[in-house]
Amino acid sequence: MSQVNYSAMSDAELKQYFLRNRQDKAAFQAYLDRLNQQPHKIIASPDDPDFDEKIQAAIRQQLEAAKISSD
């Protein structure tokens, strides 16, 4: 069996590879490692008075981005 070069794959390619090869534990670990390296954007803290508004805006933004990328 040939060795797979996960680092040569884009994030999307690695995700698709793992989804097609769920038994490949090294691919899963590489995917998790890559996810953990990405910065996490904090939208709002629980005690923020505009919490609901900020969360809804973030969801709308994600939906728009997904719609644009699927076109």
CHARMM internal coordinates of N, CA and C (Angstrom, degrees):
IC EDIT
DIST 1 N 1 CA 1.4477
DIST 1 CA 1 C 1.5199
ANGL 1 N 1 CA 1 C 109.12
DIST 1 C 2 N 1.3308
ANGL 1 CA 1 C 2 N 116.94
DIHE 1 N 1 CA 1 C 2 N 135.86
DIST 2 N 2 CA 1.4570
ANGL 1 C 2 N 2 CA 120.64
DIHE 1 CA 1 C 2 N 2 CA -177.17
DIST 2 CA 2 C 1.5286
ANGL 2 N 2 CA 2 C 111.10
DIHE 1 C 2 N 2 CA 2 C -82.47
DIST 2 C 3 N 1.3183
ANGL 2 CA 2 C 3 N 114.63
DIHE 2 N 2 CA 2 C 3 N 153.12
DIST 3 N 3 CA 1.4619
ANGL 2 C 3 N 3 CA 121.22
DIHE 2 CA 2 C 3 N 3 CA -179.61
DIST 3 CA 3 C 1.5264
ANGL 3 N 3 CA 3 C 109.21
DIHE 2 C 3 N 3 CA 3 C -80.20
DIST 3 C 4 N 1.3186
ANGL 3 CA 3 C 4 N 117.46
DIHE 3 N 3 CA 3 C 4 N 134.82
DIST 4 N 4 CA 1.4607
ANGL 3 C 4 N 4 CA 122.68
DIHE 3 CA 3 C 4 N 4 CA -179.89
DIST 4 CA 4 C 1.5262
ANGL 4 N 4 CA 4 C 108.71
DIHE 3 C 4 N 4 CA 4 C -95.02
DIST 4 C 5 N 1.3210
ANGL 4 CA 4 C 5 N 116.56
DIHE 4 N 4 CA 4 C 5 N 133.84
DIST 5 N 5 CA 1.4619
ANGL 4 C 5 N 5 CA 121.90
DIHE 4 CA 4 C 5 N 5 CA -179.97
DIST 5 CA 5 C 1.5317
ANGL 5 N 5 CA 5 C 108.63
DIHE 4 C 5 N 5 CA 5 C -96.36
DIST 5 C 6 N 1.3241
ANGL 5 CA 5 C 6 N 116.79
DIHE 5 N 5 CA 5 C 6 N 92.08
DIST 6 N 6 CA 1.4649
ANGL 5 C 6 N 6 CA 121.67
DIHE 5 CA 5 C 6 N 6 CA -177.64
DIST 6 CA 6 C 1.5245
ANGL 6 N 6 CA 6 C 111.47
DIHE 5 C 6 N 6 CA 6 C -66.69
DIST 6 C 7 N 1.3239
ANGL 6 CA 6 C 7 N 117.36
DIHE 6 N 6 CA 6 C 7 N -33.49
DIST 7 N 7 CA 1.4592
ANGL 6 C 7 N 7 CA 120.16
DIHE 6 CA 6 C 7 N 7 CA -177.55
DIST 7 CA 7 C 1.5263
ANGL 7 N 7 CA 7 C 112.45
DIHE 6 C 7 N 7 CA 7 C -68.26
DIST 7 C 8 N 1.3174
ANGL 7 CA 7 C 8 N 117.39
DIHE 7 N 7 CA 7 C 8 N -20.50
DIST 8 N 8 CA 1.4561
ANGL 7 C 8 N 8 CA 120.55
DIHE 7 CA 7 C 8 N 8 CA 177.92
DIST 8 CA 8 C 1.5230
ANGL 8 N 8 CA 8 C 112.00
DIHE 7 C 8 N 8 CA 8 C -81.12
DIST 8 C 9 N 1.3321
ANGL 8 CA 8 C 9 N 116.95
DIHE 8 N 8 CA 8 C 9 N -11.39
DIST 9 N 9 CA 1.4645
ANGL 8 C 9 N 9 CA 121.67
DIHE 8 CA 8 C 9 N 9 CA -178.39
DIST 9 CA 9 C 1.5282
ANGL 9 N 9 CA 9 C 110.24
DIHE 8 C 9 N 9 CA 9 C -88.42
DIST 9 C 10 N 1.3196
ANGL 9 CA 9 C 10 N 115.10
DIHE 9 N 9 CA 9 C 10 N 146.90
DIST 10 N 10 CA 1.4656
ANGL 9 C 10 N 10 CA 119.27
DIHE 9 CA 9 C 10 N 10 CA 172.10
DIST 10 CA 10 C 1.5262
ANGL 10 N 10 CA 10 C 107.97
DIHE 9 C 10 N 10 CA 10 C -72.32
DIST 10 C 11 N 1.3085
ANGL 10 CA 10 C 11 N 116.95
DIHE 10 N 10 CA 10 C 11 N 170.26
DIST 11 N 11 CA 1.4617
ANGL 10 C 11 N 11 CA 120.44
DIHE 10 CA 10 C 11 N 11 CA 178.37
DIST 11 CA 11 C 1.5344
ANGL 11 N 11 CA 11 C 110.60
DIHE 10 C 11 N 11 CA 11 C -58.26
DIST 11 C 12 N 1.3271
ANGL 11 CA 11 C 12 N 115.96
DIHE 11 N 11 CA 11 C 12 N -44.72
DIST 12 N 12 CA 1.4679
ANGL 11 C 12 N 12 CA 120.46
DIHE 11 CA 11 C 12 N 12 CA -178.96
DIST 12 CA 12 C 1.5348
ANGL 12 N 12 CA 12 C 110.84
DIHE 11 C 12 N 12 CA 12 C -65.64
DIST 12 C 13 N 1.3298
ANGL 12 CA 12 C 13 N 117.08
DIHE 12 N 12 CA 12 C 13 N -40.83
DIST 13 N 13 CA 1.4627
ANGL 12 C 13 N 13 CA 120.37
DIHE 12 CA 12 C 13 N 13 CA 179.23
DIST 13 CA 13 C 1.5277
ANGL 13 N 13 CA 13 C 111.20
DIHE 12 C 13 N 13 CA 13 C -64.96
DIST 13 C 14 N 1.3273
ANGL 13 CA 13 C 14 N 116.53
DIHE 13 N 13 CA 13 C 14 N -41.93
DIST 14 N 14 CA 1.4606
ANGL 13 C 14 N 14 CA 120.37
DIHE 13 CA 13 C 14 N 14 CA 179.51
DIST 14 CA 14 C 1.5235
ANGL 14 N 14 CA 14 C 110.58
DIHE 13 C 14 N 14 CA 14 C -63.80
DIST 14 C 15 N 1.3232
ANGL 14 CA 14 C 15 N 116.20
DIHE 14 N 14 CA 14 C 15 N -42.54
DIST 15 N 15 CA 1.4670
ANGL 14 C 15 N 15 CA 120.01
DIHE 14 CA 14 C 15 N 15 CA 178.20
DIST 15 CA 15 C 1.5258
ANGL 15 N 15 CA 15 C 110.56
DIHE 14 C 15 N 15 CA 15 C -61.34
DIST 15 C 16 N 1.3175
ANGL 15 CA 15 C 16 N 117.46
DIHE 15 N 15 CA 15 C 16 N -46.55
DIST 16 N 16 CA 1.4707
ANGL 15 C 16 N 16 CA 120.64
DIHE 15 CA 15 C 16 N 16 CA 179.77
DIST 16 CA 16 C 1.5263
ANGL 16 N 16 CA 16 C 111.08
DIHE 15 C 16 N 16 CA 16 C -64.49
DIST 16 C 17 N 1.3422
ANGL 16 CA 16 C 17 N 116.78
DIHE 16 N 16 CA 16 C 17 N -39.86
DIST 17 N 17 CA 1.4616
ANGL 16 C 17 N 17 CA 120.26
DIHE 16 CA 16 C 17 N 17 CA 178.31
DIST 17 CA 17 C 1.5244
ANGL 17 N 17 CA 17 C 110.12
DIHE 16 C 17 N 17 CA 17 C -60.44
DIST 17 C 18 N 1.3422
ANGL 17 CA 17 C 18 N 115.91
DIHE 17 N 17 CA 17 C 18 N -47.29
DIST 18 N 18 CA 1.4556
ANGL 17 C 18 N 18 CA 118.99
DIHE 17 CA 17 C 18 N 18 CA -179.50
DIST 18 CA 18 C 1.5277
ANGL 18 N 18 CA 18 C 111.23
DIHE 17 C 18 N 18 CA 18 C -62.88
DIST 18 C 19 N 1.3242
ANGL 18 CA 18 C 19 N 117.27
DIHE 18 N 18 CA 18 C 19 N -41.60
DIST 19 N 19 CA 1.4656
ANGL 18 C 19 N 19 CA 119.84
DIHE 18 CA 18 C 19 N 19 CA -179.42
DIST 19 CA 19 C 1.5327
ANGL 19 N 19 CA 19 C 111.58
DIHE 18 C 19 N 19 CA 19 C -63.70
DIST 19 C 20 N 1.3227
ANGL 19 CA 19 C 20 N 116.78
DIHE 19 N 19 CA 19 C 20 N -31.04
DIST 20 N 20 CA 1.4661
ANGL 19 C 20 N 20 CA 120.32
DIHE 19 CA 19 C 20 N 20 CA 177.65
DIST 20 CA 20 C 1.5288
ANGL 20 N 20 CA 20 C 112.64
DIHE 19 C 20 N 20 CA 20 C -83.84
DIST 20 C 21 N 1.3326
ANGL 20 CA 20 C 21 N 116.70
DIHE 20 N 20 CA 20 C 21 N -20.21
DIST 21 N 21 CA 1.4693
ANGL 20 C 21 N 21 CA 122.04
DIHE 20 CA 20 C 21 N 21 CA -175.87
DIST 21 CA 21 C 1.5184
ANGL 21 N 21 CA 21 C 110.05
DIHE 20 C 21 N 21 CA 21 C -129.37
DIST 21 C 22 N 1.3066
ANGL 21 CA 21 C 22 N 116.78
DIHE 21 N 21 CA 21 C 22 N 61.08
DIST 22 N 22 CA 1.4677
ANGL 21 C 22 N 22 CA 121.55
DIHE 21 CA 21 C 22 N 22 CA -174.03
DIST 22 CA 22 C 1.5293
ANGL 22 N 22 CA 22 C 113.17
DIHE 21 C 22 N 22 CA 22 C -63.10
DIST 22 C 23 N 1.3042
ANGL 22 CA 22 C 23 N 118.38
DIHE 22 N 22 CA 22 C 23 N -19.79
DIST 23 N 23 CA 1.4612
ANGL 22 C 23 N 23 CA 120.72
DIHE 22 CA 22 C 23 N 23 CA 179.02
DIST 23 CA 23 C 1.5268
ANGL 23 N 23 CA 23 C 111.74
DIHE 22 C 23 N 23 CA 23 C -78.17
DIST 23 C 24 N 1.3389
ANGL 23 CA 23 C 24 N 117.20
DIHE 23 N 23 CA 23 C 24 N -11.95
DIST 24 N 24 CA 1.4666
ANGL 23 C 24 N 24 CA 122.12
DIHE 23 CA 23 C 24 N 24 CA -178.85
DIST 24 CA 24 C 1.5312
ANGL 24 N 24 CA 24 C 109.25
DIHE 23 C 24 N 24 CA 24 C -81.56
DIST 24 C 25 N 1.3253
ANGL 24 CA 24 C 25 N 115.41
DIHE 24 N 24 CA 24 C 25 N 94.14
DIST 25 N 25 CA 1.4640
ANGL 24 C 25 N 25 CA 120.87
DIHE 24 CA 24 C 25 N 25 CA -176.84
DIST 25 CA 25 C 1.5280
ANGL 25 N 25 CA 25 C 111.97
DIHE 24 C 25 N 25 CA 25 C -66.77
DIST 25 C 26 N 1.3100
ANGL 25 CA 25 C 26 N 117.32
DIHE 25 N 25 CA 25 C 26 N -30.57
DIST 26 N 26 CA 1.4718
ANGL 25 C 26 N 26 CA 120.35
DIHE 25 CA 25 C 26 N 26 CA 177.71
DIST 26 CA 26 C 1.5266
ANGL 26 N 26 CA 26 C 110.61
DIHE 25 C 26 N 26 CA 26 C -67.34
DIST 26 C 27 N 1.3267
ANGL 26 CA 26 C 27 N 117.58
DIHE 26 N 26 CA 26 C 27 N -36.59
DIST 27 N 27 CA 1.4688
ANGL 26 C 27 N 27 CA 121.10
DIHE 26 CA 26 C 27 N 27 CA 177.18
DIST 27 CA 27 C 1.5219
ANGL 27 N 27 CA 27 C 110.09
DIHE 26 C 27 N 27 CA 27 C -66.08
DIST 27 C 28 N 1.3319
ANGL 27 CA 27 C 28 N 116.08
DIHE 27 N 27 CA 27 C 28 N -40.85
DIST 28 N 28 CA 1.4556
ANGL 27 C 28 N 28 CA 120.61
DIHE 27 CA 27 C 28 N 28 CA 178.23
DIST 28 CA 28 C 1.5213
ANGL 28 N 28 CA 28 C 110.37
DIHE 27 C 28 N 28 CA 28 C -62.31
DIST 28 C 29 N 1.3241
ANGL 28 CA 28 C 29 N 117.07
DIHE 28 N 28 CA 28 C 29 N -44.45
DIST 29 N 29 CA 1.4662
ANGL 28 C 29 N 29 CA 121.06
DIHE 28 CA 28 C 29 N 29 CA 179.26
DIST 29 CA 29 C 1.5226
ANGL 29 N 29 CA 29 C 110.61
DIHE 28 C 29 N 29 CA 29 C -64.45
DIST 29 C 30 N 1.3269
ANGL 29 CA 29 C 30 N 117.57
DIHE 29 N 29 CA 29 C 30 N -41.73
DIST 30 N 30 CA 1.4675
ANGL 29 C 30 N 30 CA 120.87
DIHE 29 CA 29 C 30 N 30 CA 178.65
DIST 30 CA 30 C 1.5223
ANGL 30 N 30 CA 30 C 110.39
DIHE 29 C 30 N 30 CA 30 C -62.65
DIST 30 C 31 N 1.3301
ANGL 30 CA 30 C 31 N 117.10
DIHE 30 N 30 CA 30 C 31 N -39.21
DIST 31 N 31 CA 1.4653
ANGL 30 C 31 N 31 CA 121.75
DIHE 30 CA 30 C 31 N 31 CA 178.43
DIST 31 CA 31 C 1.5289
ANGL 31 N 31 CA 31 C 110.23
DIHE 30 C 31 N 31 CA 31 C -65.19
DIST 31 C 32 N 1.3257
ANGL 31 CA 31 C 32 N 117.43
DIHE 31 N 31 CA 31 C 32 N -46.08
DIST 32 N 32 CA 1.4674
ANGL 31 C 32 N 32 CA 120.69
DIHE 31 CA 31 C 32 N 32 CA 178.68
DIST 32 CA 32 C 1.5260
ANGL 32 N 32 CA 32 C 111.43
DIHE 31 C 32 N 32 CA 32 C -63.27
DIST 32 C 33 N 1.3195
ANGL 32 CA 32 C 33 N 116.76
DIHE 32 N 32 CA 32 C 33 N -42.39
DIST 33 N 33 CA 1.4630
ANGL 32 C 33 N 33 CA 120.81
DIHE 32 CA 32 C 33 N 33 CA 178.78
DIST 33 CA 33 C 1.5266
ANGL 33 N 33 CA 33 C 110.42
DIHE 32 C 33 N 33 CA 33 C -59.53
DIST 33 C 34 N 1.3186
ANGL 33 CA 33 C 34 N 115.61
DIHE 33 N 33 CA 33 C 34 N -43.14
DIST 34 N 34 CA 1.4523
ANGL 33 C 34 N 34 CA 119.42
DIHE 33 CA 33 C 34 N 34 CA -179.14
DIST 34 CA 34 C 1.5318
ANGL 34 N 34 CA 34 C 111.14
DIHE 33 C 34 N 34 CA 34 C -66.89
DIST 34 C 35 N 1.3227
ANGL 34 CA 34 C 35 N 117.09
DIHE 34 N 34 CA 34 C 35 N -40.04
DIST 35 N 35 CA 1.4679
ANGL 34 C 35 N 35 CA 120.30
DIHE 34 CA 34 C 35 N 35 CA 177.56
DIST 35 CA 35 C 1.5214
ANGL 35 N 35 CA 35 C 110.95
DIHE 34 C 35 N 35 CA 35 C -62.45
DIST 35 C 36 N 1.3180
ANGL 35 CA 35 C 36 N 116.73
DIHE 35 N 35 CA 35 C 36 N -41.33
DIST 36 N 36 CA 1.4603
ANGL 35 C 36 N 36 CA 121.11
DIHE 35 CA 35 C 36 N 36 CA -178.34
DIST 36 CA 36 C 1.5191
ANGL 36 N 36 CA 36 C 112.79
DIHE 35 C 36 N 36 CA 36 C -70.39
DIST 36 C 37 N 1.3210
ANGL 36 CA 36 C 37 N 118.31
DIHE 36 N 36 CA 36 C 37 N -19.51
DIST 37 N 37 CA 1.4587
ANGL 36 C 37 N 37 CA 121.82
DIHE 36 CA 36 C 37 N 37 CA 178.56
DIST 37 CA 37 C 1.5254
ANGL 37 N 37 CA 37 C 111.93
DIHE 36 C 37 N 37 CA 37 C -79.93
DIST 37 C 38 N 1.3192
ANGL 37 CA 37 C 38 N 116.70
DIHE 37 N 37 CA 37 C 38 N -19.56
DIST 38 N 38 CA 1.4559
ANGL 37 C 38 N 38 CA 120.86
DIHE 37 CA 37 C 38 N 38 CA -177.82
DIST 38 CA 38 C 1.5288
ANGL 38 N 38 CA 38 C 110.00
DIHE 37 C 38 N 38 CA 38 C -78.20
DIST 38 C 39 N 1.3288
ANGL 38 CA 38 C 39 N 116.40
DIHE 38 N 38 CA 38 C 39 N 140.66
DIST 39 N 39 CA 1.4645
ANGL 38 C 39 N 39 CA 118.65
DIHE 38 CA 38 C 39 N 39 CA 178.92
DIST 39 CA 39 C 1.5298
ANGL 39 N 39 CA 39 C 110.83
DIHE 38 C 39 N 39 CA 39 C -67.73
DIST 39 C 40 N 1.3064
ANGL 39 CA 39 C 40 N 115.97
DIHE 39 N 39 CA 39 C 40 N 144.84
DIST 40 N 40 CA 1.4556
ANGL 39 C 40 N 40 CA 121.38
DIHE 39 CA 39 C 40 N 40 CA 179.54
DIST 40 CA 40 C 1.5294
ANGL 40 N 40 CA 40 C 108.50
DIHE 39 C 40 N 40 CA 40 C -103.91
DIST 40 C 41 N 1.3048
ANGL 40 CA 40 C 41 N 115.27
DIHE 40 N 40 CA 40 C 41 N 121.05
DIST 41 N 41 CA 1.4594
ANGL 40 C 41 N 41 CA 121.27
DIHE 40 CA 40 C 41 N 41 CA -178.63
DIST 41 CA 41 C 1.5258
ANGL 41 N 41 CA 41 C 109.18
DIHE 40 C 41 N 41 CA 41 C -84.33
DIST 41 C 42 N 1.3118
ANGL 41 CA 41 C 42 N 116.96
DIHE 41 N 41 CA 41 C 42 N 126.54
DIST 42 N 42 CA 1.4613
ANGL 41 C 42 N 42 CA 121.37
DIHE 41 CA 41 C 42 N 42 CA 177.58
DIST 42 CA 42 C 1.5217
ANGL 42 N 42 CA 42 C 107.71
DIHE 41 C 42 N 42 CA 42 C -90.79
DIST 42 C 43 N 1.3234
ANGL 42 CA 42 C 43 N 115.25
DIHE 42 N 42 CA 42 C 43 N 120.72
DIST 43 N 43 CA 1.4629
ANGL 42 C 43 N 43 CA 121.05
DIHE 42 CA 42 C 43 N 43 CA -176.58
DIST 43 CA 43 C 1.5225
ANGL 43 N 43 CA 43 C 110.65
DIHE 42 C 43 N 43 CA 43 C -83.70
DIST 43 C 44 N 1.3123
ANGL 43 CA 43 C 44 N 116.85
DIHE 43 N 43 CA 43 C 44 N -48.29
DIST 44 N 44 CA 1.4687
ANGL 43 C 44 N 44 CA 122.02
DIHE 43 CA 43 C 44 N 44 CA -178.57
DIST 44 CA 44 C 1.5207
ANGL 44 N 44 CA 44 C 108.83
DIHE 43 C 44 N 44 CA 44 C -161.49
DIST 44 C 45 N 1.3096
ANGL 44 CA 44 C 45 N 115.30
DIHE 44 N 44 CA 44 C 45 N 152.51
DIST 45 N 45 CA 1.4655
ANGL 44 C 45 N 45 CA 119.46
DIHE 44 CA 44 C 45 N 45 CA 175.01
DIST 45 CA 45 C 1.5308
ANGL 45 N 45 CA 45 C 108.29
DIHE 44 C 45 N 45 CA 45 C -92.57
DIST 45 C 46 N 1.3236
ANGL 45 CA 45 C 46 N 118.18
DIHE 45 N 45 CA 45 C 46 N 156.22
DIST 46 N 46 CA 1.4706
ANGL 45 C 46 N 46 CA 121.25
DIHE 45 CA 45 C 46 N 46 CA -176.72
DIST 46 CA 46 C 1.5259
ANGL 46 N 46 CA 46 C 114.48
DIHE 45 C 46 N 46 CA 46 C -57.94
DIST 46 C 47 N 1.3269
ANGL 46 CA 46 C 47 N 117.28
DIHE 46 N 46 CA 46 C 47 N -29.30
DIST 47 N 47 CA 1.4646
ANGL 46 C 47 N 47 CA 118.77
DIHE 46 CA 46 C 47 N 47 CA -179.45
DIST 47 CA 47 C 1.5300
ANGL 47 N 47 CA 47 C 113.28
DIHE 46 C 47 N 47 CA 47 C -91.47
DIST 47 C 48 N 1.3122
ANGL 47 CA 47 C 48 N 117.67
DIHE 47 N 47 CA 47 C 48 N 7.21
DIST 48 N 48 CA 1.4614
ANGL 47 C 48 N 48 CA 122.95
DIHE 47 CA 47 C 48 N 48 CA 177.72
DIST 48 CA 48 C 1.5312
ANGL 48 N 48 CA 48 C 109.74
DIHE 47 C 48 N 48 CA 48 C -68.85
DIST 48 C 49 N 1.3301
ANGL 48 CA 48 C 49 N 118.66
DIHE 48 N 48 CA 48 C 49 N 127.44
DIST 49 N 49 CA 1.4683
ANGL 48 C 49 N 49 CA 119.89
DIHE 48 CA 48 C 49 N 49 CA -178.68
DIST 49 CA 49 C 1.5313
ANGL 49 N 49 CA 49 C 113.12
DIHE 48 C 49 N 49 CA 49 C -64.45
DIST 49 C 50 N 1.3284
ANGL 49 CA 49 C 50 N 118.05
DIHE 49 N 49 CA 49 C 50 N -22.58
DIST 50 N 50 CA 1.4668
ANGL 49 C 50 N 50 CA 122.43
DIHE 49 CA 49 C 50 N 50 CA 178.84
DIST 50 CA 50 C 1.5235
ANGL 50 N 50 CA 50 C 111.90
DIHE 49 C 50 N 50 CA 50 C -102.34
DIST 50 C 51 N 1.3264
ANGL 50 CA 50 C 51 N 116.92
DIHE 50 N 50 CA 50 C 51 N 24.50
DIST 51 N 51 CA 1.4596
ANGL 50 C 51 N 51 CA 122.39
DIHE 50 CA 50 C 51 N 51 CA -175.51
DIST 51 CA 51 C 1.5263
ANGL 51 N 51 CA 51 C 111.94
DIHE 50 C 51 N 51 CA 51 C -52.42
DIST 51 C 52 N 1.3370
ANGL 51 CA 51 C 52 N 117.65
DIHE 51 N 51 CA 51 C 52 N -55.59
DIST 52 N 52 CA 1.4694
ANGL 51 C 52 N 52 CA 121.12
DIHE 51 CA 51 C 52 N 52 CA -177.03
DIST 52 CA 52 C 1.5240
ANGL 52 N 52 CA 52 C 111.88
DIHE 51 C 52 N 52 CA 52 C -59.50
DIST 52 C 53 N 1.3088
ANGL 52 CA 52 C 53 N 116.68
DIHE 52 N 52 CA 52 C 53 N -44.14
DIST 53 N 53 CA 1.4580
ANGL 52 C 53 N 53 CA 121.43
DIHE 52 CA 52 C 53 N 53 CA -179.08
DIST 53 CA 53 C 1.5323
ANGL 53 N 53 CA 53 C 111.20
DIHE 52 C 53 N 53 CA 53 C -62.47
DIST 53 C 54 N 1.3270
ANGL 53 CA 53 C 54 N 116.25
DIHE 53 N 53 CA 53 C 54 N -43.17
DIST 54 N 54 CA 1.4650
ANGL 53 C 54 N 54 CA 120.58
DIHE 53 CA 53 C 54 N 54 CA -179.51
DIST 54 CA 54 C 1.5290
ANGL 54 N 54 CA 54 C 111.62
DIHE 53 C 54 N 54 CA 54 C -67.20
DIST 54 C 55 N 1.3234
ANGL 54 CA 54 C 55 N 117.00
DIHE 54 N 54 CA 54 C 55 N -39.81
DIST 55 N 55 CA 1.4645
ANGL 54 C 55 N 55 CA 120.57
DIHE 54 CA 54 C 55 N 55 CA 178.89
DIST 55 CA 55 C 1.5263
ANGL 55 N 55 CA 55 C 110.45
DIHE 54 C 55 N 55 CA 55 C -65.39
DIST 55 C 56 N 1.3251
ANGL 55 CA 55 C 56 N 116.27
DIHE 55 N 55 CA 55 C 56 N -45.10
DIST 56 N 56 CA 1.4639
ANGL 55 C 56 N 56 CA 120.23
DIHE 55 CA 55 C 56 N 56 CA 178.95
DIST 56 CA 56 C 1.5253
ANGL 56 N 56 CA 56 C 111.46
DIHE 55 C 56 N 56 CA 56 C -62.07
DIST 56 C 57 N 1.3252
ANGL 56 CA 56 C 57 N 117.31
DIHE 56 N 56 CA 56 C 57 N -40.12
DIST 57 N 57 CA 1.4606
ANGL 56 C 57 N 57 CA 120.96
DIHE 56 CA 56 C 57 N 57 CA 177.80
DIST 57 CA 57 C 1.5289
ANGL 57 N 57 CA 57 C 110.62
DIHE 56 C 57 N 57 CA 57 C -64.16
DIST 57 C 58 N 1.3215
ANGL 57 CA 57 C 58 N 117.14
DIHE 57 N 57 CA 57 C 58 N -41.01
DIST 58 N 58 CA 1.4668
ANGL 57 C 58 N 58 CA 120.88
DIHE 57 CA 57 C 58 N 58 CA 178.91
DIST 58 CA 58 C 1.5280
ANGL 58 N 58 CA 58 C 110.82
DIHE 57 C 58 N 58 CA 58 C -64.93
DIST 58 C 59 N 1.3203
ANGL 58 CA 58 C 59 N 116.77
DIHE 58 N 58 CA 58 C 59 N -38.81
DIST 59 N 59 CA 1.4732
ANGL 58 C 59 N 59 CA 120.44
DIHE 58 CA 58 C 59 N 59 CA 178.41
DIST 59 CA 59 C 1.5223
ANGL 59 N 59 CA 59 C 109.77
DIHE 58 C 59 N 59 CA 59 C -65.54
DIST 59 C 60 N 1.3313
ANGL 59 CA 59 C 60 N 117.31
DIHE 59 N 59 CA 59 C 60 N -44.83
DIST 60 N 60 CA 1.4705
ANGL 59 C 60 N 60 CA 120.51
DIHE 59 CA 59 C 60 N 60 CA 178.24
DIST 60 CA 60 C 1.5231
ANGL 60 N 60 CA 60 C 110.61
DIHE 59 C 60 N 60 CA 60 C -59.87
DIST 60 C 61 N 1.3222
ANGL 60 CA 60 C 61 N 116.59
DIHE 60 N 60 CA 60 C 61 N -40.87
DIST 61 N 61 CA 1.4650
ANGL 60 C 61 N 61 CA 120.97
DIHE 60 CA 60 C 61 N 61 CA 179.53
DIST 61 CA 61 C 1.5335
ANGL 61 N 61 CA 61 C 110.71
DIHE 60 C 61 N 61 CA 61 C -63.18
DIST 61 C 62 N 1.3276
ANGL 61 CA 61 C 62 N 117.16
DIHE 61 N 61 CA 61 C 62 N -43.12
DIST 62 N 62 CA 1.4704
ANGL 61 C 62 N 62 CA 121.30
DIHE 61 CA 61 C 62 N 62 CA 178.55
DIST 62 CA 62 C 1.5240
ANGL 62 N 62 CA 62 C 110.71
DIHE 61 C 62 N 62 CA 62 C -63.35
DIST 62 C 63 N 1.3322
ANGL 62 CA 62 C 63 N 116.68
DIHE 62 N 62 CA 62 C 63 N -42.39
DIST 63 N 63 CA 1.4663
ANGL 62 C 63 N 63 CA 120.71
DIHE 62 CA 62 C 63 N 63 CA 179.59
DIST 63 CA 63 C 1.5292
ANGL 63 N 63 CA 63 C 110.83
DIHE 62 C 63 N 63 CA 63 C -64.25
DIST 63 C 64 N 1.3119
ANGL 63 CA 63 C 64 N 117.23
DIHE 63 N 63 CA 63 C 64 N -41.26
DIST 64 N 64 CA 1.4735
ANGL 63 C 64 N 64 CA 120.81
DIHE 63 CA 63 C 64 N 64 CA 177.91
DIST 64 CA 64 C 1.5251
ANGL 64 N 64 CA 64 C 110.56
DIHE 63 C 64 N 64 CA 64 C -63.53
DIST 64 C 65 N 1.3225
ANGL 64 CA 64 C 65 N 116.36
DIHE 64 N 64 CA 64 C 65 N -44.58
DIST 65 N 65 CA 1.4639
ANGL 64 C 65 N 65 CA 120.61
DIHE 64 CA 64 C 65 N 65 CA 179.54
DIST 65 CA 65 C 1.5215
ANGL 65 N 65 CA 65 C 110.54
DIHE 64 C 65 N 65 CA 65 C -61.60
DIST 65 C 66 N 1.3129
ANGL 65 CA 65 C 66 N 116.94
DIHE 65 N 65 CA 65 C 66 N -41.03
DIST 66 N 66 CA 1.4746
ANGL 65 C 66 N 66 CA 120.84
DIHE 65 CA 65 C 66 N 66 CA 179.24
DIST 66 CA 66 C 1.5140
ANGL 66 N 66 CA 66 C 110.16
DIHE 65 C 66 N 66 CA 66 C -66.80
DIST 66 C 67 N 1.3103
ANGL 66 CA 66 C 67 N 117.23
DIHE 66 N 66 CA 66 C 67 N -39.14
DIST 67 N 67 CA 1.4750
ANGL 66 C 67 N 67 CA 121.47
DIHE 66 CA 66 C 67 N 67 CA 179.80
DIST 67 CA 67 C 1.5268
ANGL 67 N 67 CA 67 C 110.20
DIHE 66 C 67 N 67 CA 67 C -65.28
DIST 67 C 68 N 1.3306
ANGL 67 CA 67 C 68 N 116.91
DIHE 67 N 67 CA 67 C 68 N -43.93
DIST 68 N 68 CA 1.4601
ANGL 67 C 68 N 68 CA 121.55
DIHE 67 CA 67 C 68 N 68 CA -179.66
DIST 68 CA 68 C 1.5306
ANGL 68 N 68 CA 68 C 110.77
DIHE 67 C 68 N 68 CA 68 C -64.78
DIST 68 C 69 N 1.3180
ANGL 68 CA 68 C 69 N 116.97
DIHE 68 N 68 CA 68 C 69 N -42.07
DIST 69 N 69 CA 1.4681
ANGL 68 C 69 N 69 CA 119.72
DIHE 68 CA 68 C 69 N 69 CA -177.93
DIST 69 CA 69 C 1.5250
ANGL 69 N 69 CA 69 C 112.45
DIHE 68 C 69 N 69 CA 69 C -71.83
DIST 69 C 70 N 1.3352
ANGL 69 CA 69 C 70 N 117.26
DIHE 69 N 69 CA 69 C 70 N -21.88
DIST 70 N 70 CA 1.4712
ANGL 69 C 70 N 70 CA 119.36
DIHE 69 CA 69 C 70 N 70 CA 179.49
DIST 70 CA 70 C 1.5196
ANGL 70 N 70 CA 70 C 111.96
DIHE 69 C 70 N 70 CA 70 C -86.98
DIST 70 C 71 N 1.3259
ANGL 70 CA 70 C 71 N 117.63
DIHE 70 N 70 CA 70 C 71 N -12.27
DIST 71 N 71 CA 1.4819
ANGL 70 C 71 N 71 CA 120.67
DIHE 70 CA 70 C 71 N 71 CA -179.71
DIST 71 CA 71 C 1.4925
ANGL 71 N 71 CA 71 C 112.10
DIHE 70 C 71 N 71 CA 71 C -77.90
END
COOR INIT
IC SEED 1 N 1 CA 1 C
IC BUILD
